[in-house]
Amino acid sequence: MTAPNTEPPGTAPELADDGPRFGGRPVHRRLLALAPALAAEVMVRLLDRLPDYHALPPEQLRGEITRQVERGIRAFVEVVRTGVLPGEPELARIRESAARRADEGVPLESVVGAYHLGAQLCAARLLAEADPADLSDVATAQDRLLGYLRVVSCAVAAGYVQERQAALGDEQVSRQALLSRLLEGGDPRAAADRAGIRLPARYLVLSLAIGPHPDESRPGVNRSVAARRKLRRLRAELERRTDGVPLAALAADGGPVLLPDDSPAPAPDRAALAALLDRLARACGAELTAAATTAAPAGVADAARLAADVRRVAQATGRGPGPHLLDDVLVEYQLSRPGPARDALAALLTPLAGRPELLATLRTFLTSGLDRRRTAARLQVHPNTVDYRLRRTADLTGLDAVRGPDLLTLRAALAAHDTGAPPGARGTASPNC
């Protein structure tokens, strides 16, 4: 990026004696005379105050970084002398240098700090020679210093951010390629190597459903912007709370998530999963429903399909937000498998088609421990209304929810209906129906 200084050591270019003066002497000439000593001092302070530079090879510090410091001092000399800020060629070199620091992993604050540190040392050396009579020239020098730092800081940030965006784009592409490979099945090792990711012993495989954020339905608010903000906060919290590299393909309503899991437990830790979902939900401001299982990398494809099925069953049967495992929905999951038995069970409730209040009452009654008063409270109706609806259900289907032999059949029929019915066809009633 930076060409070596080709001027003979100890020589200075012929510069007009313009610009501010301290003690009657041109500031830029004093600064130019101090340049070699200042460059050495800046390098010492750089390593002392910005330890991130210690990670760079000594040869690079003695070469490229030292030359960049010297160039920065000479550029500052010109700004002090003329008041003209660095032009595009110099700013392009600064952007390129900042891009290299980004690629090397030096934090942005350290890169910007290096330029500020150099300017601070230059100013301190000069101001030490000023006296009260130089007040006007001091103000001019400080104004030019601030202008120099402004354009240089902008150039550093632009070069650094552009490089990081390109690197993050490449990183995201390689991560998505690994996720696709895992979800498709097959050997993911080559994709993991390209992504620079160590494959864990197993993954915690989540099928995540994301509810809407309140802003998504607020009048006057751009729904897509609110959804993107929700996802951005969720992804950031997921990165923060995960050891290793999480992989996810999330849309506004959810998607698959793979979390590295090197724990010896063969099944998901329900308490830990519930705590994670709670933190994620609070971060993104939306309800989260997740089904979870674990699998070695080679088994992720099957595990992801299972998790998606378990989540759909949990949602269809009204299980609500939070974590759900296969053990929670064993019967409903089995009844959700396509086949003549499921179809026959679901058909038992065909007479209730068009009567969503009867289906809602039956479902609530079965999930309320067959307690008519609890059912009435949850539906916000009178207990007599519950009794009436249950009698109508028995009349229409021939199955009585309070008769032992019919109870198991009704549970199975409702599960087959809920897990097999298309969305919106499961009969949800208004609470006051």
N, C-alpha and C positions, 0 to 999 in steps of 0.2 A: 504494500500500500504506500509506504513512505520511502521515498528515495533518500539515500544517505546524504549528509551534508557534504557538498563538493568543495566548499570554500576551504582554503588552507587554515589550519588551526591557528587561533590567536588573531585572525584578521577579522575586520568588520566591514560590511558594505558601506559605500559612501552614501550617507543619508543627509538630506537637508535638515538644518536645525529648526524644524518646525515643532509645533506642539507645546505642551506645558513645560515650565521650567521650575525646578526647585533649587533655591539658593543661587539662581542665575544660570544654572547649568541645565541643558536640555535633558528632560527625564528619559527620553528614549536612548540617549547615548549612555547614560549611567546604567540603564537596564541592560543594554547590549553588552557592556563591559562585565556585568555581573552574570551574564547568561551561563557560562560553563559551571560556575560555582552554584548558581541557582538550580541548574538541571540536576547536579549531583545531590543537592539538598532535597529537591523534590522527590527523587528516587528513594532517598532514605526515609523521608516522611511517608511516602506512598506505602512502603512496605510496613512501616510502623503503625500507621493509622488505618490502612485498608488491607487487612491480612488476606483477603481473597486473592490478591496478586501473588502471594507466596506460592500458590498452586501452579503458577506458570514456570516453565523451565528457566533456569538461570541464564542460558544463552539468549533466550527471547527477551528477558528483562534487560540484559546488557546491550542487546541489539535493537530490536524493533521498538520496545517500550521506551528505552532511553532516547532514541531518535524522535519518537513521537513527542516526548516531553520537550526536547530541544526545539522542535518545529513549533510547538505550541507557544513557547516563550518568544520565539522570533516573530510569530504571527501577532502576538500581543504587543510586541515592540512597535510593529507597523500601525496597529490600531491606536496606540498611545500617541504616536507621531502624527498621524494623518487624520484620525477620527473616522477613517473608512473601515467598515466592518469586513471580515474575511469574505472573499468572493467564492463563487461556486467551485472552482477547482480545489481550494483548501477545504471547504465544507464537504465535498465529495470524499476527500481523503479521511476526514474525521468520521463520516458515516461508515466508510469501509472498515476503519479501525474498530469502531464500536460493534460492527457486525461480527468481526473476528472475536472480540471479547464475548459476545453473546454465544457464539459457537463453542467457545472454550469454557462456558459456564460461569464467567465472572458476573456477579449480579449487577443490574443496571445502576443501582445507587452507588456502587463502587466505581463504575466507569465515569459517571457524571462527577462523582466526588473527586476523582483524580484531577480533572480540569479545574474544579473549584479550588482544590488544594494548591495547585501550581499558581493560580491567579492570586490566591491569598498570600502566598510567600513573596511573590513579586511585589504586591502592593505594600506588604509590611516593610520590605527593604527600602522601597522608595519613600514611603511616608516618614520613615525614621529620619530622613534627611531634610524634610520640609520644615519651614518655620512659619510664624504667623503671617508674614508678608506674602507667602505663597498660597494663601487661602483660595484665591480664584483659580489658580492652576491645579490645586488639589481637587477642587470640585470638578474641573474638566477631566482630570485623570480618572477620578472615580466614575464619572458618567461614562467614559469610554470603556472602563473596566466592566461595568454592568452591561453595556451593550455587547461587548465581546462575549461575556458569559451567557447572555441570552441566546445569541445565535448558535454558539457552540453547543450549549445544552440541548437546543432543539435538534441540531444535527446528530448529536450522540443518540438521543432518544429515537429519532427517526430510523437511523441505521440499525440500532439494537432491536427495536420492535419489529422492523421488517424481517430481520433474520429470524427472530423468535417465532413470528407468525408462519414463516415458511417451514421452520423446523416442526412447529406444532402441527401444521397441516400434514407433513410427511408422517409424523408420529401417529396422528389420528387415523390416517389411511392404513398404516400398518397394523394398528390395533383393531380396526374394523375388519381387516382381512383375517386376522387371527380369530376374531369372534365368529365370522362367517364360517371359517374352517371348522371350528369347534361345533357350531350348530348344525353343520352339514354332515358331520361325522368324518372319519378318516384320521390320518396321522397329522397332528397339528404342529409337530416339532419344527418343521421348516418355517412355517409362518411365525412361530414364536421367536425363532432366531432372527428373522428379519425385523421383528418388532422390538428386539432386544429385551424380551420378557422371559423370565424363568417360569416354566410351567410348574404349578404347585402339585402336591400329591393329589388333591381333589379340589373341585369347585363347589361352592354353595350356589346352587342354581335357583334363581328366583324368576317367577313369572309375576310381574308387577302391574297392577292396575292403578292408575293415578286419577283421582277425582278432580273435578274442576276447582280452580282457585276462585274465591268470591269475586275477584276483579273480572273474571272471564264472563260473568253475567251482569256486570254493573253497566247501567246505561252510560253511553258516552265514552266508554273505555274500549280501546282496540283489543279485541279478544285474542288475536294472534300474538300481540306483544305481551299481554298478560300471561299467555301460555308459555311463551319462550322464557320469560323471567322465572316462571315457576320451575321449568326444566333446568335452567341455568343454576338456580339455587340448589335444586335436588342433586345435580351432578357434582357441584362443588362440595356439598356435605358428604356425598358418597365417597369422593376422593379423600376427604379429610378423615373419615371414620374407617377407612379400609386399610389394612396392612397389605402391601403389594399393589398390584395394578388391577382395578376393577374394569370389567368390560361390559358395555351396555349398548343397546340399540333402542333408545327411548323416543317415543312420540309423545304428544301431549296427553294421551290416554294410557300410556304405559308401554311395556315391552319386556324383553328378556334382560336379565342382569346376571353376570357371573362374578362371584367374589372369591378370590383365592382363599383356600381353607386348608391349612396344614395341621389342624387339630387332630388328635387321634380318635375323636368321637365319630362313629359311623353314620350318625343321623344329625340333622340340624339341632342346634341348641335353641329350644323354643324361647327361653327367657332372653337370651342374647339377641335373637332375631326380633323379638317384640321390642326390645330397647332400641335396636337400630332403626326399625320402622318408625318408632315414635319420634326419634331425632330427625329422621328424614322428613316426616310429615310436618313437624314444627318448622323445619327449615324452608320447605316449599309452600307451606300454607294450604295443603290439600290432603284429603283422606287417601290412605294407601292400603290396598289389599294385595297380599302377596301369598303365593303358594311356593313352598320351598322343598328341595331335596338336595342330596349331595351325589357327586359322581366324579370318578377319575376323568382326566381330560378326554380319554377315548370314549367315555360313556356320556358325555355332555349332551349329545344330540338327543338320545332317548330320554335323558333326565329333563331336558327342556320341554319336550312334548308332554311328559307326565306332569310337570309343574303347571303348564298351561291348562291341561285338562282339569287338574285339581282346583286351580283358581276359578275356572269357569263353573265347575260344580259348586264350589263354595259360594260364589256370587249368585248362582241360579237358585240356590236353596236358602238365600237370605242370611248367610253367615256373617256378613258385615265386614268392616275394615279390620286390618290386623293380619297376623301370620296364620297360615293354614297348612297343615301337613296331610298326607294321604290318610293317616290313621284317623283324622278328624272326620273324614267323609267316605269311609270304606264302603258302606252300603250304597250311599248315593252315587259314588263313583262307579261301582259295579253296575248299578241300575242305569247309569248313563251310557253304557256300552250299547251300540246299535244291535238290534236283534228282535225277533218276534216277541220275546217275553217283555222287553221294555215297551214295545208298541202296544201289546195287549194290556199291560198295566196302565199306561197313559190313557188308553181308550176308555178305561173305567170312569174317568172324569169328564169324558166328552159331554155328558148331559149338563155339565156345569158351564159349558161354553156360553159366553154372553152374560154370565152371572159372576162378575169379578168379586162382588162382595161375599159370595158364598165360598169361593176359593180362598180369599184372604182370611175369612173367619176360620175355615178349616185349618189353614196353615198356622195361624196364630194359636188356635186351640191346641194343636199338636206340639207346638214349641213352648207352650205355657204350662206344660205338665198336666194337661186335661183339666185345668182350673178355669171354670167359666167366668169367675169374677176377674181374675188376672187378664183373661182374654178380653173381657169387656173394657177393662181399664186401658189396655194397650190400644184397642180400637176406638176408644172414646165413645162407646155406646152403652146402652143399658144391658144388664145380664139377660133380661128376657129376650132382647134382640139376638143375643148369642144363641139362646136356646132355640129360637124360631129358625135361625139360619141353619143350625145343625140339623133340625128336623127336616127342613127343605132339602138339604144335601142328602139325607138318608132316603127321602122320598124319591129323589131324582136318580140316585145311583144304586139304591138298594143296599148301601153300606152305611152302618151306623157307627159314628166315631166313639160312642160310649159303650159299644159292645165289644168285648175282648176279641173274639175271633175276627171281627172286621177291622180292628185297629191296625194290625200289622199290614193288612192289605191296603188300607188307606194311606199309611205312611209310604209304602212302596209305590203306590200309584201316584202319589203327590211328587215323590222324588223322580220317578220316570217322567212325569209331566213337566216338572221344572227343568230338568236337565236336557230334555229332548225338545222342548218348545222353543220356537224362535224368540229373540228378544222382544219384549213388549206384549207377549201372548200368555204370560203366566198369571194374569188376573190379579192386579193390585187394585185394591179398592180405596176410595177416599175414607179417611178415618171416621167420618160421620155417616157413612152409608148405612 
